[in-house]
Amino acid sequence: MQYKLPEETIMLQDTVKRFVDNELIPLETQLPERPNSYELPQDLYLELTGKVHEMGLTARETPEDAGGAGLGPLDNCIVTEQVHRSTAGCSVFSASFASMLYELGTEEQKNKYMVPSVKGEFHGSSAFSEPVAGGDMAGIQTTIEEKDGGWVINGNKCWIFKANTARFILVLTRLKGTQRHEGMQWVIVDADAPGFKVGREQKMIHGQSTYELFFDNCWVDNKQLLGKPGEAWSSGTDYLFSGRIQIAARAMGIADRCLEMAIDYSKIRHTFGKPLSSRQAIQWMIADSAIELHTCRLMVYDAALRAQEGEKVFIQTAMAKIYATEMVAKIVDRAMQIHGAAGLSDETILERCYRDIRPMRIYEGTSEAMRSMIAKDLLRS
């Protein structure tokens, strides 16, 4: 583990932190209504994404030769952590899915979907969750079958972010007749593909809406298959595991901000003639939060650095996701306790953070599924 971050990573961290402090955090109180983290007014969204582009952080995971920032897992983790110190405007740094297109796509697919996505002309979405298959990607039931000179997709997906505005969807399917890890296939489905429909909106407690997707004999031609037929398991799991590092980084950003708020408030809030910061109970809450956040950073940065160096980090990312998402719940809860009634109201961002963090222990693999994965790996011998 490289406990001291590289100098260029520290410079990136400082740059993004200044942007968040100057551009995003002020939005939490300046807008008439506190903005949804993912749905800013269009004019403001375009202004901020323009600034992100000037910083060179558009499509940050995508290699530079494809127009992206070319950040590795560690640097990308650092950016995500800083961005999520604010509850406003996180969407201006959202993923473009360009990295998967870069890795698996043909030149035609890259020019049609990746290049415009990197330029910000439109965005895509990814769909693997189903009513009976979330973190268990091998359990998906949506099928793809060769037919009529192309391929036909049948099934449905759920909990899909940004599906209502996506120009295309990266859909994880399985070749009809296969089971579990065999025969899995990524396919690019255009929003106007025949037989494809975006279903009902599924509201989430953190404010970011998701959607159901339906595929009823949805026909696509051969050019829409992403990667080699039936070999999506490795690329799909790599995508999911990298997402777990990002969730852990988001949790650290929220925890960092809430701990900062708890410290500041404890100094100015007086009870019975003394500041809260003088109370041992409050001091211990703050100390425990700082210890847990520091421990989490070491664990998450270690997993990200190992991934950056090419290691398979399935177990490390599972550990990081568990620890980070459970750590942030404790830190936000303590911050709310220190703020008292103010922490429960919309006068601070704490109530929003409380809602934002709860889904983290569920999506991209539940804490229970992560623990099972870790235990099975340890007991395998």
N, C-alpha and C positions, 0 to 999 in steps of 0.2 A: 504494500500500500504506500502510495506517495502522499504523505500527510500534508505536504506543502504544495498548494496548487501552483502550476506553472505560471510564469510571469504574464504570458499572453492571455491565459485564462482569467487571471485576476483583472487585467485590463478590460476584458470582455464583461466580466462581472460588474465592474465599476460603471461601465458605459450603460449597461441595461438598468442598473440600479438608479442612475441619474434620470434615465428616461421614465422609469416607473414613478420616482419621486416627483418629477416635474410635470409629467403629462397625464399619468393615470390616476394617482392618488387624489389629486385635486378634483377629479370628476366625481368622486364619491359624494361630495357635498355640493358641487356647483350645478349639476343638472337638476331640473325640477323634480324628477323622480330618480331614485337611485337606479342606475342602469343595470340591466341584466348583463352579466359578465360577457355574454356572447352576442348581444344584440344592441349595439350602439346605434344612434341615429346615423343614417347613411352618409351625410356630409361629414360628420365627425369621424366616422369609421374610415372613410377614404382619406381624410387628412392624416390620421394616425398611421394607417398602413403605408401612406407615402413616406412618412418619416422613418418607419421601420425599414422600408426599401432603401432609403438613403443611408441607413446604418449598415446595410449589407446583410440584413438578417431575414430577408424573405426566403421561404423554403430552406430553412436553416440546416436540415439534415441532408439536403440534396447536394451532390458534388458540385464544385465550382464550375467544371466544364459544362454543366447543364444549366448554369445560371443561378444555382443556389449558393448558400453560404459555406457549405462543405464542413459543417461542424461535426465533430465526433461525439459519441455518447456522453462524455464528461462535460464538454463545453455546452452541449445541448441541455444537459441536466442543470448546469449553472444558470443558463438563460431562463429555463422554466421556473426554477426556484425564485429568481428575482421578479419575474413577471407576476407570479401569483402572490406577491406581497400586497397586491391591490385586488380589490373585488371588481374593479371596473376595467373594461377594455382588454381583457385577456385574449379576445378573439383576433386582435390585430397581429398576434404572434401564432395563430393557429396553424396546425399541420396542413400540408397540401397533398399528402400522399404521393408526392413526386418521387420520393426516394424508392418506393416500391416499383413504380413505373420505370425508374432508371435502372433498377436491378434486373427486372424481369421482362420489360417491354421491348417490342420490336421498334425499329426506327420509325415506322409509320405510327405506332401507338404513342411513342414519345413526342413526335411532332404534333399529333392530334390532341393529346391530353396533358402530357407533362409540361411541355413548353408554355402553353397558355396558363396553366396552373401556377407555374413559377412566376410568370409575369403578373399574376393577379387578375387575369381576364375573367376567370371563373374558377369555381372550386369543385372538388369531388367529395365523396364520402365513402366509408367502408362499411360492409355489412357481413358480419359473421354470426352475431347472436340470434337465437331463435327461441320460441317459447319453451322448448325443452333442452336447449343447449346454449349456455352462456360461456362461462369459463371453460367448459368441456367442449373445445372446438371439434374434437373427433366425433362428437355426438350429433353433428348437424344432419338434417334430413332433406334439405333443399337439393334437388337432383338436377343434373344436366345430362342430356341424351342427344346423340348425333341423329339428326333427322332433316330431311328435305334440303340437303346441301348445306346445312348449318347446324345449329345446336338449339335445343329447346330446354328451358328452365322451368321447373315447377316447385313451388314451396313458398314459404314466407319467412320474413325476418322481423325482428322487433328491437326496440331501444336503439334506433339508428340516429345519430346526431346529424343535423344539417341536411337531412335527406330531402326536405321540402324545397331547398334552393340549390341542390347539387346539380351540376350539368351531367355528371356520370357517377355511377356507383361501382366500387370494387366489391364484387359479391363472391363469397366463399361458397362453393357448391361441392357436390360429390358426383362422380360418374354413376349413373343409375346401376344398381345392383351391387355396389361396393359397400363396405362397412368400415367403421372406425377410421384408422389412419390411412387406409388404402383408397386410392382413386379420388383424392380431393383436388379441386380445381378452382383457381381464381378466374373470374371472367369480368370483363368491363361491360356494364350495361348502361347505355345512354338513357337519359331521363325520358326520352320520347320513344323508347323501344316498344314495339307492339307486345301486349301482354304484360307489361310492367305497370304497376300502380303504387303510388304512395298512399298509405291508408291513414288511419286516425292519428292524431297527435297524442303522444303519451307524456303528460306533464311530469316533471321531476321536481323533487323538493328543493333542489338547488337552483331552479329557475331555467335551466337549459332544457328545452323541449326535445323530445325524441319522437320517432315515427315508426309505424309499422310499414313493411314493404310486402307487396304481393306479386308473385310471378305465376301467371296462369298461361301455360304454353307460351311463355315469353321467348321469342325467336331472336337469336343473334347469329351472325355469320362467323366463319372461322377466324377472321381477323380480330375478333373480340376476346379470344382466349388469351389469358395472361400467363406466360410461362409454359412449360411443357405439360401436356395433358396428364392429369393424375398425379402430379408431383408438387402439390401446393402445401403439403404438410410442413416441410422444413421452412419455407418462406413465410407461411402463415404463423407458425409458432414464434419465429424470430420477431415478427412484427408485434405479436402480442406481448412477448417478453420485454421488448424495448419500450412498449407502452407502460409496463409496470414500473420501470425506472422513472418514467415521466410522471406517473401518478405520485410516486414517492417524493419526487422533486417538488411537485405542486403542494404536497402536504407540508414540506419543510418551509416553503415560502409563506404559507398561511400561518404556520406555527411561529415563524420568526416575527411576523407583523403583530400577531396577538400577544406574544411575549413582550415585545417592545411597548405595546399599548398598556399592558398590565404594569410594567415597570413605571411608565410615565404617570399613570393614574394613581398608583400607590403613593407617589410622592406629593401629589396635590390634593388628594382627598383626605380630609381630617375627620376623625371620630373621637369623641371624648377628649378633645384638645390635642390630639397627636395625629401625625400622618399615618396612613395605613402601612407605609413602609417601615415603621418602627415596630410593628407587631410581628412576633416570631412566626405566627401561623402564615402570614402573608409572605414573609421572607422565605419560608420553607417551600411555599408554592412556587415562588419565582426561582429558587435554587433548583428544585426538582425539574422544572420546565427547562432551564438552561442545560442541565445535565443530560436530559433525554434528547433535546434537540442536537446537542453536540455529538452524542453517541450515534444518533440517526445519520448525521452528515457523514461521519466516518464510514458507516455501513453503505450508504447510498453512493457516495463518491467512489468507494472501493469497487462496487459492482459496476459502476459506469466506466471506471478506468480499465477494469478487466475486459469489459466488452469492447472498449476502444482498442485494446491490444489484441483483439481477436479471440479471446476465450469464450467458451460457451458458459453462460452465466444464468442458466435456468433456475438453479437453486438459490443463487445469490440474489437474483431479482425477486424471487418469491419471499425470501427473508426480508429484503428491503421494503417490499410493499406492505407486508404484515406490520413490521415495526413502525414504519412511517405513518401509516394510516391510523394505527392505534395510538401512537405518540401524539399526533396532532389533535385527536379527540380529547386527550387529557389536558393539553395545553390550552386549547380554546375554552374548555370547561372551567379551568382555573381562572382564566382571564375574565370570563363572565362572572364568576363568583367574586372576584376582586372588584369588579365594576358594580356589582349589586344590580339594582333595578335598571340602571343605565345600560348594562350589558344585555338586558332582555328587550330593550326598546330598539327602534330604528334610528336612535340618535347616534349610535356607533355602528361599526360594521360587524360587530361580534355576532349578532343574531344571524346575519347573512353567512358569516363564516361557519357558524354552527350547522346551518343547513347544507352549505357547500361540502363539508367534509364527510357527512354521513354516508353518501353513496360510495365513497372511495373504498370502503371495506367490502363492497359488493361487486362493482364492475371490474372487468379485466381479470376476473378470478377472485372468488370470495376468500376471506381470511381462512375459512375452514378448508377450502380446496387447496390453498397454498400450504397450509400445515400438513395436509395429507401428502402433497407432493414432496415436501421436505422429508417427512418420515419415511416414505417409501424409498427415497433415494438412500437414506442412511441405513435402512434395514435390508437393502438389496443384497448385500454380501452375506 
